[in-house]
Amino acid sequence: MASSNRTQCLQHPDRRTFLWSLASLGVIRTKSHKQSETVYRFLTPECEVDMSVQYFAKSSTNSFRFRDSLNNRAFCLSADGEENQACLQRFTGSIAVARYRFRSRLPSQMPLNLRERVLTIDRDSRMDPRPPFERVLALDREVVSDIQAFGYNPDDPKQVATDPKSLWCLLRQDLYLNEQTTAFLIVHWKHTVNFISLVDVIPGDRTQPING
């Protein structure tokens, strides 16, 4: 999270991704400003996709703990995104949860997984560069969700000394279904300590937005 000359915030921590029911986010013990949920709907040749995003700005917690209510399982995270190992005791920053629900147009075409590729396209000069990140996410009951966090440990003097509240980065997230080589969605995010914002959602060549 911090080095001698440059700073790395707890950024989507290491892109660890979890299956979520959004209601379960209430178990995060934070003092936060919660923004209403944003929902997008898309149609691909294989399925309908609902993408919903909830934002938790200016969060502060003494226990970085979460609950996966789909499987009734609680867990905590470390600064590197490791589950139930060296978990963070203090976190100040912003959190966002993107949840994807799939409805197959034909049962035989139901997606089995969601693949993501994340690229940092711009960042604060004090942050270390990060290579592109890729991960395959298995669907659970037609749902997969992504938790993102960007912040710092207020008990770490090195992080506090770099004025972490002014750090920021821009991310491009390409999303693929199964083994497809063309993204069905391209999502741009801006991460700051005070707020994680969805900059835009761009449908792929074979993806159509559903209005209403």
N, CA, C and O of each residue as an XYZ file, in Angstrom:
848
protein
N       0.802     -1.199      0.000
C       0.000      0.000      0.000
C       0.841      1.257      0.000
O       0.420      2.281     -0.539
N       2.011      1.202      0.589
C       2.860      2.386      0.608
C       4.297      1.965      0.408
O       4.699      0.885      0.841
N       5.067      2.801     -0.239
C       6.494      2.562     -0.408
C       7.237      3.808      0.022
O       6.621      4.784      0.452
N       8.544      3.785     -0.088
C       9.323      4.902      0.434
C       9.115      6.181     -0.353
O       9.188      7.268      0.220
N       8.855      6.082     -1.660
C       8.751      7.282     -2.476
C       7.389      7.470     -3.118
O       7.016      8.593     -3.458
N       6.636      6.383     -3.292
C       5.376      6.462     -4.002
C       4.295      5.777     -3.190
O       4.587      5.035     -2.252
N       3.043      6.028     -3.553
C       1.926      5.529     -2.777
C       1.038      4.640     -3.628
O       0.761      4.953     -4.786
N       0.593      3.531     -3.055
C      -0.445      2.713     -3.655
C      -1.592      2.632     -2.670
O      -1.434      2.112     -1.566
N      -2.759      3.151     -3.069
C      -3.917      3.025     -2.206
C      -4.468      1.609     -2.289
O      -4.079      0.827     -3.156
N      -5.366      1.296     -1.387
C      -6.074      0.030     -1.440
C      -7.057      0.145     -2.597
O      -8.177      0.629     -2.433
N      -6.632     -0.297     -3.739
C      -7.344     -0.046     -4.982
C      -8.065     -1.311     -5.417
O      -7.423     -2.293     -5.791
N      -9.434     -1.295     -5.372
C     -10.305     -2.433     -5.738
C      -9.715     -3.742     -5.276
O      -9.360     -4.553     -6.131
N      -9.579     -4.022     -3.958
C      -8.279     -4.487     -3.540
C      -7.784     -5.655     -4.383
O      -8.345     -6.751     -4.358
N      -6.732     -5.391     -5.117
C      -6.121     -6.371     -6.010
C      -7.153     -7.009     -6.933
O      -6.970     -8.138     -7.388
N      -8.239     -6.286     -7.210
C      -9.322     -6.737     -8.077
C      -9.923     -8.045     -7.595
O     -10.443     -8.810     -8.408
N      -9.868     -8.327     -6.293
C     -10.550     -9.509     -5.782
C     -12.043     -9.316     -5.979
O     -12.560     -8.231     -5.709
N     -12.738    -10.324     -6.435
C     -14.140    -10.204     -6.777
C     -14.945    -11.257     -6.034
O     -14.484    -12.382     -5.841
N     -16.156    -10.886     -5.616
C     -16.968    -11.749     -4.780
C     -18.400    -11.778     -5.288
O     -18.850    -10.845     -5.953
N     -19.109    -12.850     -4.973
C     -20.526    -12.956     -5.284
C     -21.306    -12.277     -4.178
O     -21.087    -12.534     -2.994
N     -22.223    -11.403     -4.579
C     -22.894    -10.563     -3.596
C     -24.389    -10.508     -3.815
O     -24.859    -10.537     -4.953
N     -25.123    -10.431     -2.752
C     -26.446     -9.823     -2.752
C     -26.234     -8.430     -2.196
O     -25.655     -8.285     -1.120
N     -26.688     -7.396     -2.900
C     -26.340     -6.033     -2.495
C     -26.835     -5.702     -1.098
O     -26.237     -4.874     -0.412
N     -27.907     -6.329     -0.671
C     -28.402     -6.050      0.677
C     -27.378     -6.418      1.728
O     -27.389     -5.868      2.829
N     -26.488     -7.349      1.398
C     -25.500     -7.793      2.378
C     -24.479     -6.725      2.690
O     -23.762     -6.832      3.685
N     -24.393     -5.680      1.853
C     -23.395     -4.656      2.097
C     -23.655     -3.928      3.405
O     -22.776     -3.227      3.906
N     -24.838     -4.083      3.961
C     -25.145     -3.457      5.227
C     -24.292     -3.950      6.370
O     -24.233     -3.293      7.409
N     -23.617     -5.100      6.220
C     -22.791     -5.589      7.313
C     -21.439     -4.899      7.352
O     -20.671     -5.117      8.289
N     -21.124     -4.069      6.354
C     -19.902     -3.284      6.447
C     -20.077     -2.282      7.574
O     -20.982     -1.448      7.537
N     -19.230     -2.362      8.556
C     -19.368     -1.459      9.695
C     -18.658     -0.156      9.376
O     -17.487      0.025      9.710
N     -19.374      0.747      8.731
C     -18.771      1.991      8.293
C     -19.635      3.171      8.672
O     -20.834      3.048      8.922
N     -18.991      4.309      8.706
C     -19.686      5.572      8.671
C     -19.525      6.088      7.250
O     -18.429      6.484      6.853
N     -20.602      6.087      6.487
C     -20.453      6.374      5.066
C     -21.646      7.163      4.557
O     -22.700      7.222      5.190
N     -21.447      7.770      3.389
C     -22.504      8.440      2.665
C     -22.887      7.541      1.509
O     -22.098      7.349      0.583
N     -24.100      6.983      1.551
C     -24.524      6.010      0.556
C     -25.366      6.699     -0.512
O     -26.314      7.421     -0.203
N     -25.011      6.469     -1.759
C     -25.746      7.028     -2.879
C     -26.690      5.980     -3.429
O     -26.408      4.786     -3.336
N     -27.820      6.409     -4.009
C     -28.790      5.471     -4.534
C     -28.189      4.610     -5.633
O     -27.192      4.970     -6.258
N     -28.822      3.466     -5.851
C     -28.336      2.495     -6.809
C     -28.583      2.962     -8.246
O     -29.638      3.518     -8.553
N     -27.604      2.732     -9.118
C     -27.728      3.007    -10.542
C     -27.859      1.679    -11.275
O     -27.099      0.748    -11.008
N     -28.826      1.580    -12.206
C     -29.104      0.327    -12.887
C     -29.034      0.534    -14.394
O     -29.565      1.513    -14.918
N     -28.374     -0.395    -15.092
C     -28.292     -0.411    -16.551
C     -28.753     -1.778    -17.034
O     -28.560     -2.781    -16.348
N     -29.369     -1.817    -18.231
C     -29.821     -3.082    -18.805
C     -29.317     -3.183    -20.234
O     -29.313     -2.209    -20.987
N     -28.883     -4.412    -20.590
C     -28.327     -4.638    -21.921
C     -28.840     -5.967    -22.471
O     -29.241     -6.862    -21.727
N     -28.812     -6.063    -23.798
C     -29.207     -7.274    -24.496
C     -28.053     -7.720    -25.379
O     -27.584     -6.964    -26.229
N     -27.593     -8.957    -25.175
C     -26.574     -9.554    -26.037
C     -27.224    -10.700    -26.809
O     -28.346    -11.086    -26.480
N     -26.566    -11.252    -27.813
C     -27.164    -12.390    -28.524
C     -27.457    -13.576    -27.607
O     -28.333    -14.387    -27.909
N     -26.728    -13.687    -26.482
C     -26.901    -14.836    -25.594
C     -27.884    -14.577    -24.458
O     -28.597    -15.492    -24.045
N     -27.934    -13.352    -23.946
C     -28.684    -13.128    -22.716
C     -28.998    -11.650    -22.504
O     -28.471    -10.773    -23.189
N     -29.881    -11.404    -21.524
C     -30.094    -10.066    -20.990
C     -29.199     -9.886    -19.769
O     -28.980    -10.821    -19.000
N     -28.688     -8.675    -19.606
C     -27.774     -8.384    -18.508
C     -28.266     -7.157    -17.755
O     -28.470     -6.101    -18.353
N     -28.457     -7.288    -16.460
C     -28.728     -6.152    -15.589
C     -27.453     -5.823    -14.835
O     -26.880     -6.683    -14.166
N     -27.013     -4.591    -14.940
C     -25.840     -4.119    -14.206
C     -26.306     -3.051    -13.220
O     -26.836     -2.016    -13.622
N     -26.108     -3.304    -11.945
C     -26.478     -2.319    -10.925
C     -25.249     -1.961    -10.110
O     -24.410     -2.816     -9.827
N     -25.147     -0.702     -9.737
C     -23.975     -0.214     -8.999
C     -24.444      0.547     -7.777
O     -25.299      1.426     -7.879
N     -23.894      0.219     -6.628
C     -24.123      0.981     -5.410
C     -22.810      1.601     -4.963
O     -21.749      0.985     -5.060
N     -22.900      2.835     -4.470
C     -21.723      3.600     -4.088
C     -21.767      3.880     -2.586
O     -22.817      4.194     -2.025
N     -20.615      3.760     -1.959
C     -20.476      4.052     -0.543
C     -19.284      4.989     -0.405
O     -18.133      4.560     -0.324
N     -19.596      6.279     -0.380
C     -18.555      7.301     -0.392
C     -18.133      7.657      1.031
O     -18.902      7.524      1.983
N     -16.891      8.111      1.145
C     -16.353      8.596      2.414
C     -16.601      7.591      3.528
O     -17.111      7.937      4.594
N     -16.233      6.344      3.266
C     -16.429      5.275      4.242
C     -15.268      5.225      5.216
O     -14.125      5.515      4.864
N     -15.577      4.857      6.424
C     -14.545      4.686      7.439
C     -14.933      3.491      8.296
O     -16.051      3.419      8.805
N     -14.008      2.556      8.452
C     -14.330      1.346      9.190
C     -13.159      0.904     10.047
O     -11.998      1.113      9.696
N     -13.478      0.300     11.156
C     -12.466     -0.304     12.021
C     -12.390     -1.809     11.826
O     -11.653     -2.490     12.539
N     -13.142     -2.334     10.872
C     -13.126     -3.759     10.583
C     -13.557     -3.952      9.143
O     -14.735     -3.789      8.824
N     -12.624     -4.298      8.266
C     -12.903     -4.404      6.836
C     -13.524     -5.765      6.562
O     -12.902     -6.643      5.965
N     -14.793     -5.923      7.019
C     -15.490     -7.196      6.959
C     -16.707     -7.095      6.055
O     -17.333     -6.041      5.947
N     -17.034     -8.213      5.405
C     -18.138     -8.273      4.466
C     -18.885     -9.596      4.651
O     -18.413    -10.503      5.337
N     -20.057     -9.684      4.027
C     -20.807    -10.935      4.047
C     -21.316    -11.246      2.647
O     -21.954    -10.416      1.999
N     -21.022    -12.450      2.199
C     -21.565    -12.974      0.952
C     -22.879    -13.656      1.312
O     -22.882    -14.801      1.765
N     -24.011    -12.947      1.110
C     -25.286    -13.488      1.554
C     -25.809    -14.589      0.648
O     -26.702    -15.337      1.046
N     -25.267    -14.709     -0.581
C     -25.676    -15.830     -1.431
C     -25.275    -17.158     -0.808
O     -25.986    -18.157     -0.917
N     -24.114    -17.145     -0.148
C     -23.611    -18.371      0.475
C     -23.558    -18.269      1.994
O     -23.037    -19.162      2.663
N     -24.102    -17.174      2.539
C     -24.159    -16.968      3.986
C     -22.777    -17.134      4.612
O     -22.582    -17.926      5.534
N     -21.819    -16.360      4.080
C     -20.435    -16.502      4.518
C     -19.843    -15.120      4.775
O     -19.947    -14.229      3.933
N     -19.231    -14.948      5.923
C     -18.569    -13.690      6.268
C     -17.071    -13.825      6.034
O     -16.506    -14.912      6.158
N     -16.433    -12.702      5.693
C     -14.994    -12.727      5.474
C     -14.450    -11.314      5.641
O     -15.203    -10.341      5.609
N     -13.142    -11.211      5.818
C     -12.466     -9.920      5.874
C     -11.353     -9.911      4.847
O     -10.988    -10.954      4.304
N     -10.807     -8.715      4.578
C      -9.807     -8.564      3.525
C      -8.555     -7.870      4.047
O      -8.614     -7.025      4.941
N      -7.428     -8.250      3.467
C      -6.169     -7.567      3.737
C      -6.000     -6.420      2.759
O      -6.833     -6.227      1.874
N      -4.923     -5.655      2.914
C      -4.642     -4.548      2.004
C      -4.380     -5.031      0.586
O      -4.581     -4.279     -0.368
N      -3.931     -6.282      0.432
C      -3.651     -6.856     -0.882
C      -4.816     -7.666     -1.425
O      -4.687     -8.321     -2.459
N      -5.964     -7.628     -0.732
C      -7.130     -8.356     -1.203
C      -7.174     -9.807     -0.783
O      -8.034    -10.553     -1.252
N      -6.253    -10.241      0.107
C      -6.272    -11.623      0.573
C      -7.403    -11.798      1.577
O      -7.626    -10.963      2.453
N      -8.106    -12.910      1.417
C      -9.274    -13.169      2.249
C      -8.884    -13.840      3.556
O      -8.197    -14.861      3.564
N      -9.339    -13.244      4.680
C      -9.136    -13.801      6.018
C      -7.664    -13.991      6.365
O      -7.310    -14.914      7.098
N      -6.806    -13.116      5.836
C      -5.392    -13.139      6.164
C      -4.904    -11.705      6.356
O      -5.059    -10.868      5.467
N      -4.311    -11.423      7.523
C      -3.771    -10.092      7.813
C      -4.783     -9.010      7.446
O      -4.440     -8.031      6.782
N      -6.018     -9.188      7.877
C      -7.099     -8.293      7.462
C      -6.914     -6.882      7.999
O      -6.397     -6.667      9.095
N      -7.353     -5.936      7.189
C      -7.280     -4.538      7.583
C      -8.126     -4.281      8.826
O      -9.254     -4.762      8.937
N      -7.573     -3.527      9.744
C      -8.328     -3.100     10.911
C      -8.868     -1.688     10.743
O      -9.859     -1.311     11.368
N      -8.209     -0.918      9.895
C      -8.657      0.456      9.657
C      -8.681      0.724      8.157
O      -7.752      0.347      7.444
N      -9.725      1.364      7.683
C      -9.832      1.729      6.274
C     -10.614      3.033      6.171
O     -11.680      3.180      6.770
N     -10.074      3.972      5.406
C     -10.768      5.212      5.077
C     -10.720      5.381      3.561
O      -9.642      5.349      2.968
N     -11.867      5.559      2.938
C     -11.886      5.705      1.493
C     -13.277      5.516      0.936
O     -14.265      5.819      1.605
N     -13.362      5.019     -0.284
C     -14.647      4.845     -0.959
C     -14.778      3.398     -1.434
O     -13.786      2.712     -1.681
N     -16.027      2.957     -1.554
C     -16.344      1.590     -1.953
C     -17.463      1.643     -2.982
O     -18.370      2.469     -2.876
N     -17.401      0.769     -3.975
C     -18.485      0.598     -4.938
C     -18.675     -0.883     -5.195
O     -17.707     -1.643     -5.214
N     -19.916     -1.297     -5.394
C     -20.213     -2.692     -5.705
C     -21.027     -2.726     -6.990
O     -22.126     -2.176     -7.054
N     -20.477     -3.380     -8.018
C     -21.181     -3.590     -9.285
C     -21.688     -5.029     -9.307
O     -20.928     -5.971     -9.080
N     -22.975     -5.184     -9.581
C     -23.602     -6.509     -9.564
C     -24.190     -6.788    -10.945
O     -24.907     -5.959    -11.505
N     -23.881     -7.958    -11.482
C     -24.342     -8.344    -12.815
C     -25.257     -9.558    -12.689
O     -24.878    -10.579    -12.115
N     -26.466     -9.432    -13.234
C     -27.412    -10.556    -13.261
C     -27.710    -10.903    -14.715
O     -28.001    -10.021    -15.523
N     -27.635    -12.185    -15.043
C     -27.803    -12.654    -16.415
C     -29.088    -13.473    -16.534
O     -29.394    -14.301    -15.676
N     -29.828    -13.227    -17.607
C     -30.998    -14.029    -17.940
C     -30.818    -14.537    -19.368
O     -30.782    -13.759    -20.321
N     -30.707    -15.840    -19.492
C     -30.418    -16.426    -20.789
C     -31.609    -16.283    -21.727
O     -32.760    -16.429    -21.314
N     -31.321    -15.997    -22.991
C     -32.373    -15.974    -24.002
C     -32.738    -17.390    -24.426
O     -33.864    -17.638    -24.857
N     -31.808    -18.306    -24.308
C     -32.019    -19.734    -24.516
C     -31.251    -20.468    -23.431
O     -30.097    -20.131    -23.169
N     -31.859    -21.466    -22.789
C     -31.166    -22.144    -21.675
C     -29.785    -22.661    -22.043
O     -28.876    -22.646    -21.212
N     -29.619    -23.112    -23.262
C     -28.327    -23.663    -23.657
C     -27.253    -22.603    -23.810
O     -26.073    -22.927    -23.943
N     -27.656    -21.324    -23.794
C     -26.700    -20.248    -24.020
C     -26.361    -19.489    -22.738
O     -25.744    -18.425    -22.795
N     -26.753    -20.018    -21.595
C     -26.481    -19.311    -20.352
C     -24.978    -19.161    -20.134
O     -24.260    -20.160    -20.150
N     -24.477    -17.921    -19.926
C     -23.038    -17.759    -19.665
C     -22.598    -18.529    -18.420
O     -23.329    -18.616    -17.434
N     -21.401    -19.079    -18.488
C     -20.844    -19.809    -17.358
C     -19.914    -18.945    -16.529
O     -19.734    -19.182    -15.335
N     -19.327    -17.948    -17.158
C     -18.423    -17.077    -16.410
C     -18.348    -15.706    -17.066
O     -18.743    -15.509    -18.215
N     -17.833    -14.784    -16.296
C     -17.590    -13.415    -16.737
C     -16.098    -13.164    -16.615
O     -15.513    -13.389    -15.555
N     -15.483    -12.705    -17.682
C     -14.048    -12.434    -17.664
C     -13.824    -10.931    -17.724
O     -14.477    -10.229    -18.495
N     -12.908    -10.448    -16.915
C     -12.624     -9.016    -16.895
C     -11.147     -8.767    -17.181
O     -10.278     -9.559    -16.816
N     -10.897     -7.656    -17.836
C      -9.536     -7.168    -18.039
C      -9.532     -5.693    -17.658
O     -10.287     -4.898    -18.219
N      -8.687     -5.332    -16.711
C      -8.677     -3.977    -16.157
C      -7.340     -3.321    -16.450
O      -6.280     -3.892    -16.195
N      -7.408     -2.129    -16.982
C      -6.215     -1.359    -17.341
C      -6.294      0.017    -16.693
O      -7.312      0.699    -16.811
N      -5.235      0.431    -16.012
C      -5.150      1.797    -15.489
C      -4.747      2.715    -16.637
O      -3.651      2.588    -17.183
N      -5.635      3.644    -17.003
C      -5.369      4.500    -18.157
C      -4.825      5.873    -17.754
O      -4.291      6.596    -18.595
N      -4.955      6.234    -16.482
C      -4.351      7.467    -15.978
C      -4.355      7.386    -14.463
O      -5.180      6.683    -13.879
N      -3.432      8.106    -13.817
C      -3.326      8.011    -12.368
C      -2.569      9.211    -11.822
O      -1.880      9.920    -12.556
N      -2.708      9.421    -10.533
C      -1.915     10.405     -9.820
C      -0.441     10.021     -9.928
O      -0.095      8.843     -9.842
N       0.425     11.017    -10.116
C       1.852     10.746    -10.330
C       2.515     10.102     -9.113
O       3.601      9.536     -9.240
N       1.890     10.174     -7.942
C       2.478      9.580     -6.744
C       2.170      8.095     -6.618
O       2.719      7.425     -5.742
N       1.312      7.576     -7.466
C       0.948      6.165     -7.390
C       1.847      5.317     -8.273
O       2.233      5.735     -9.365
N       2.178      4.120     -7.794
C       2.966      3.190     -8.589
C       2.144      2.692     -9.774
O       0.940      2.479     -9.637
N       2.773      2.503    -10.937
C       2.040      1.931    -12.082
C       1.652      0.485    -11.801
O       2.346     -0.233    -11.082
N       0.520      0.069    -12.387
C       0.061     -1.304    -12.230
C      -0.125     -1.933    -13.601
O      -0.634     -1.279    -14.512
N       0.277     -3.192    -13.768
C       0.072     -3.861    -15.056
C      -1.404     -4.179    -15.245
O      -2.166     -4.166    -14.279
N      -1.819     -4.468    -16.486
C      -3.213     -4.887    -16.707
C      -3.542     -6.103    -15.845
O      -2.690     -6.953    -15.586
N      -4.788     -6.162    -15.411
C      -5.236     -7.232    -14.527
C      -6.329     -8.026    -15.225
O      -7.224     -7.438    -15.832
N      -6.273     -9.353    -15.150
C      -7.292    -10.213    -15.755
C      -7.749    -11.254    -14.747
O      -6.954    -11.768    -13.960
N      -9.046    -11.558    -14.782
C      -9.606    -12.576    -13.891
C     -10.873    -13.139    -14.518
O     -11.622    -12.429    -15.188
N     -11.100    -14.438    -14.286
C     -12.320    -15.107    -14.721
C     -13.204    -15.333    -13.498
O     -12.744    -15.856    -12.483
N     -14.465    -14.942    -13.597
C     -15.400    -15.004    -12.487
C     -16.527    -15.964    -12.825
O     -17.226    -15.767    -13.818
N     -16.715    -16.994    -12.023
C     -17.794    -17.949    -12.248
C     -19.111    -17.381    -11.735
O     -19.159    -16.761    -10.673
N     -20.182    -17.598    -12.500
C     -21.499    -17.169    -12.080
C     -22.021    -18.099    -10.985
O     -21.773    -19.305    -11.001
N     -22.737    -17.519    -10.049
C     -23.404    -18.281     -8.999
C     -24.865    -17.870     -9.008
O     -25.199    -16.732     -8.679
N     -25.737    -18.800     -9.386
C     -27.163    -18.509     -9.480
C     -27.429    -17.299    -10.376
O     -28.238    -16.427    -10.058
N     -26.726    -17.277    -11.499
C     -26.890    -16.276    -12.557
C     -26.411    -14.879    -12.147
O     -26.751    -13.892    -12.800
N     -25.637    -14.793    -11.084
C     -25.199    -13.499    -10.569
C     -23.699    -13.529    -10.318
O     -23.156    -14.536     -9.863
N     -23.035    -12.418    -10.618
C     -21.650    -12.219    -10.196
C     -21.495    -10.740     -9.859
O     -22.081     -9.885    -10.523
N     -20.717    -10.442     -8.841
C     -20.560     -9.058     -8.410
C     -19.106     -8.722     -8.134
O     -18.285     -9.595     -7.851
N     -18.814     -7.440     -8.226
C     -17.449     -6.940     -8.117
C     -17.424     -5.845     -7.068
O     -18.133     -4.846     -7.185
N     -16.605     -6.034     -6.042
C     -16.437     -4.999     -5.023
C     -15.142     -4.253     -5.298
O     -14.095     -4.864     -5.513
N     -15.220     -2.923     -5.289
C     -14.056     -2.082     -5.521
C     -13.869     -1.161     -4.313
O     -14.831     -0.610     -3.778
N     -12.631     -1.011     -3.905
C     -12.308     -0.121     -2.783
C     -11.073      0.689     -3.125
O     -10.134      0.180     -3.739
N     -11.078      1.948     -2.726
C      -9.938      2.827     -2.971
C      -9.779      3.699     -1.732
O     -10.647      4.515     -1.421
N      -8.663      3.521     -1.026
C      -8.495      4.274      0.204
C      -7.142      4.018      0.839
O      -6.187      3.639      0.160
N      -7.067      4.225      2.133
C      -5.789      4.127      2.830
C      -6.023      3.746      4.279
O      -7.145      3.792      4.783
N      -4.945      3.373      4.928
C      -4.970      3.032      6.343
C      -4.577      4.272      7.138
O      -3.420      4.688      7.071
N      -5.491      4.872      7.882
C      -5.143      6.102      8.621
C      -4.132      5.882      9.723
O      -3.610      6.851     10.276
N      -3.836      4.622     10.064
C      -2.836      4.336     11.087
C      -1.429      4.206     10.511
O      -0.464      4.055     11.259
N      -1.309      4.266      9.175
C      -0.004      4.143      8.530
C       0.560      5.546      8.279
O       0.049      6.258      7.415
N       1.597      5.958      9.008
C       2.111      7.327      8.856
C       2.647      7.627      7.467
O       2.573      8.773      7.022
N       3.193      6.619      6.758
C       3.695      6.858      5.404
C       2.570      7.209      4.452
O       2.715      8.097      3.611
N       1.443      6.512      4.581
C       0.317      6.811      3.708
C      -0.295      8.169      4.026
O      -0.626      8.933      3.119
N      -0.443      8.464      5.286
C      -1.033      9.747      5.684
C      -0.154     10.910      5.250
O      -0.659     11.972      4.885
N       1.168     10.713      5.289
C       2.098     11.790      4.944
C       2.029     12.191      3.485
O       2.434     13.302      3.141
N       1.523     11.313      2.603
C       1.465     11.626      1.171
C       0.169     12.321      0.776
O      -0.108     12.453     -0.416
N      -0.629     12.767      1.735
C      -1.917     13.394      1.460
C      -2.781     12.472      0.606
O      -3.120     12.825     -0.523
N      -3.145     11.289      1.126
C      -3.851     10.293      0.310
C      -5.226     10.743     -0.158
O      -5.740     10.208     -1.140
N      -5.836     11.713      0.519
C      -7.178     12.144      0.128
C      -7.214     12.768     -1.257
O      -8.289     12.891     -1.844
N      -6.064     13.166     -1.795
C      -6.037     13.785     -3.124
C      -5.648     12.801     -4.225
O      -5.578     13.191     -5.390
N      -5.392     11.524     -3.886
C      -5.010     10.544     -4.894
C      -6.204     10.171     -5.784
O      -7.358     10.275     -5.367
N      -5.907      9.738     -7.010
C      -6.964      9.361     -7.944
C      -6.384      8.461     -9.027
O      -5.171      8.416     -9.228
N      -7.267      7.743     -9.723
C      -6.863      6.992    -10.906
C      -8.083      6.740    -11.782
O      -9.218      6.758    -11.307
N      -7.833      6.506    -13.068
C      -8.871      6.173    -14.038
C      -8.630      4.756    -14.539
O      -7.503      4.405    -14.887
N      -9.683      3.938    -14.579
C      -9.568      2.543    -14.966
C     -10.490      2.237    -16.137
O     -11.591      2.778    -16.236
N     -10.022      1.359    -17.024
C     -10.857      0.788    -18.078
C     -11.036     -0.691    -17.772
O     -10.064     -1.424    -17.588
N     -12.300     -1.120    -17.720
C     -12.630     -2.507    -17.424
C     -13.381     -3.099    -18.620
O     -14.502     -2.687    -18.915
N     -12.764     -4.064    -19.305
C     -13.400     -4.785    -20.412
C     -14.003     -6.074    -19.876
O     -13.330     -6.830    -19.175
N     -15.275     -6.333    -20.202
C     -15.981     -7.503    -19.704
C     -16.351     -8.421    -20.860
O     -16.866     -7.971    -21.884
N     -16.081     -9.725    -20.685
C     -16.308    -10.726    -21.726
C     -17.176    -11.852    -21.163
O     -17.132    -12.143    -19.967
N     -17.960    -12.478    -22.031
C     -18.749    -13.646    -21.659
C     -18.030    -14.906    -22.128
O     -17.614    -15.018    -23.281
N     -17.896    -15.851    -21.197
C     -17.263    -17.136    -21.517
C     -15.921    -16.924    -22.212
O     -15.076    -16.187    -21.704
N     -15.713    -17.557    -23.363
C     -14.426    -17.480    -24.043
C     -14.428    -16.473    -25.195
O     -13.533    -16.498    -26.039
N     -15.414    -15.598    -25.234
C     -15.484    -14.628    -26.324
C     -14.279    -13.694    -26.296
O     -13.756    -13.361    -25.233
N     -13.852    -13.281    -27.475
C     -12.673    -12.412    -27.593
C     -13.047    -10.938    -27.728
O     -12.173    -10.071    -27.712
N     -14.324    -10.656    -27.860
C     -14.804     -9.272    -27.972
C     -15.610     -8.925    -26.732
O     -16.510     -9.670    -26.343
N     -15.293     -7.805    -26.115
C     -15.980     -7.400    -24.893
C     -17.435     -7.050    -25.186
O     -17.736     -6.402    -26.188
N     -18.338     -7.486    -24.299
C     -19.733     -7.083    -24.450
C     -20.011     -5.768    -23.731
O     -21.004     -5.101    -24.022
N     -19.138     -5.389    -22.792
C     -19.233     -4.084    -22.126
C     -17.828     -3.551    -21.877
O     -16.901     -4.305    -21.581
N     -17.694     -2.232    -22.004
C     -16.473     -1.528    -21.616
C     -16.870     -0.479    -20.590
O     -17.687      0.396    -20.877
N     -16.301     -0.562    -19.406
C     -16.694      0.302    -18.290
C     -15.495      1.133    -17.864
O     -14.404      0.596    -17.670
N     -15.689      2.436    -17.717
C     -14.642      3.335    -17.220
C     -15.018      3.800    -15.810
O     -16.144      4.226    -15.557
N     -14.056      3.706    -14.913
C     -14.242      4.099    -13.514
C     -13.222      5.179    -13.149
O     -12.098      5.192    -13.650
N     -13.641      6.074    -12.272
C     -12.698      6.988    -11.627
C     -12.706      6.699    -10.138
O     -13.758      6.700     -9.499
N     -11.527      6.453     -9.593
C     -11.386      6.159     -8.175
C     -10.737      7.336     -7.467
O      -9.660      7.785     -7.861
N     -11.379      7.829     -6.437
C     -10.774      8.776     -5.505
C     -11.074      8.275     -4.098
O     -11.909      7.390     -3.912
N     -10.397      8.839     -3.119
C     -10.630      8.420     -1.743
C     -12.039      8.787     -1.298
O     -12.646      8.071     -0.502
N     -12.563      9.901     -1.809
C     -13.894     10.342     -1.394
C     -15.025      9.661     -2.144
O     -16.136      9.557     -1.625
N     -14.754      9.188     -3.377
C     -15.848      8.622     -4.156
C     -15.304      7.798     -5.319
O     -14.345      8.201     -5.977
N     -15.917      6.649     -5.569
C     -15.686      5.870     -6.782
C     -16.847      6.137     -7.720
O     -17.999      5.893     -7.362
N     -16.564      6.631     -8.909
C     -17.627      7.005     -9.835
C     -17.535      6.197    -11.123
O     -16.448      5.848    -11.581
N     -18.691      5.912    -11.691
C     -18.792      5.249    -12.981
C     -18.792      6.326    -14.056
O     -19.760      7.077    -14.179
N     -17.720      6.409    -14.836
C     -17.589      7.471    -15.832
C     -18.492      7.208    -17.025
O     -19.241      8.091    -17.443
N     -18.429      5.986    -17.582
C     -19.331      5.614    -18.665
C     -19.366      4.106    -18.824
O     -18.472      3.395    -18.365
N     -20.424      3.628    -19.489
C     -20.595      2.213    -19.812
C     -20.836      2.148    -21.310
O     -21.831      2.684    -21.799
N     -19.942      1.499    -22.048
C     -20.002      1.467    -23.507
C     -20.378      0.057    -23.954
O     -19.622     -0.879    -23.694
N     -21.521     -0.126    -24.618
C     -21.891     -1.464    -25.106
C     -20.921     -1.932    -26.186
O     -20.421     -1.129    -26.973
N     -20.658     -3.247    -26.217
C     -19.846     -3.822    -27.267
C     -20.589     -3.853    -28.591
O     -21.745     -3.440    -28.674
N     -19.912     -4.349    -29.636
C     -20.479     -4.327    -30.982
C     -21.790     -5.093    -31.082
O     -22.669     -4.712    -31.855
N     -21.933     -6.165    -30.312
C     -23.153     -6.984    -30.388
C     -24.073     -6.773    -29.190
O     -24.991     -7.561    -28.962
N     -23.830     -5.719    -28.433
C     -24.625     -5.433    -27.243
C     -25.513     -4.212    -27.485
O     -25.061     -3.200    -28.020
N     -26.779     -4.319    -27.085
C     -27.730     -3.226    -27.239
C     -28.211     -2.765    -25.887
O     -28.587     -3.601    -25.065
N     -28.218     -1.464    -25.614
C     -28.800     -0.981    -24.365
C     -30.315     -1.124    -24.394
O     -30.937     -0.967    -25.445
N     -30.907     -1.421    -23.243
C     -32.343     -1.500    -23.092
C     -32.791     -0.295    -22.290
O     -32.377     -0.132    -21.143
N     -33.619      0.542    -22.861
C     -34.098      1.735    -22.178
C     -35.344      1.411    -21.380
O     -36.140      0.539    -21.731
N     -35.482      2.165    -20.268
C     -36.672      1.994    -19.453
C     -36.540      0.903    -18.422
O     -37.477      0.653    -17.664
